[in-house]
Amino acid sequence: MIDGPLVDMGHVDYTRSKKRVYAFAGPAPEGATPRCASWEVDKAEFIEITRARRIIHPDQAALLDRLQRHLAPSTDPDHDDTSRTDTPWQLRPAGSRD
């Protein structure tokens, strides 16, 4: 992650287990290799959103929707979106082990 604030993507609750998963997103430096920096995160990788939708836990799909909305160009002509598209973004579910 690039030094700076993370964007809170909120949380989702698993349907069956009722486990709550929180997610945060932030820009990744060019050429970065993702790695797990916490025992609470069992895997980290950069992948295309279409592949992410195929492999993510179904209850976490809402987090991808929120990330896509966050990265979508703003409809406000006075809003500068360049900070969101200069580097890849990384969605980091915190506490996810399923």
Order of alpha helices (4+ residues) and beta strands (2+ residues): beta-beta-alpha-alpha-alpha-beta
